[in-house]
């Protein structure tokens, strides 16, 4: 692992622990050259999941793309980086556990929305506004009403 501060390959692991619901290991490292500390994540390399875009194009699943979208939706909200990574871990566990490795981008978006709803409602609506590409204010208001209805239902009867 190369230090992001000085590019030295010499470092040591200071601390390791499970991350993303046990699907990754978080390692805290210290550079032996400059003394700076940084974090790395180790995950299992799965058979690649291919995402089928709205246009019909296929591309490899990109965790960083998903993380960027979620971080943007959660900006200035009380949602920790660990909570975001755990959310992604749960969605990836679902995706990687499937028999087929081709998945529609809309299915990934739906899984992320379902998980995000339980984390932060404002981030959920922000993500939905980009993911669903609301055409006008009425569509946006419908999504808000749907979220309100879901909140009023008892937890046992909520649909995922």
Buried (B, 14 or more C-beta within 10 A) or exposed (E): BEBEEEEBEEBEEEEEEEBBBEBBBBBEBBBEEBEBBBEBEEEEEEEEBBBBEEEEEEEEBEBEEBBEBBEEBBEEEEBEEEBBBBBBBBBBEBBBEEEEEEBEBEBBBBBBBBBBBEBBBBBBBBBBBEBBEBEEEEEBEEBEEEBEEBEEEEEEEBEE
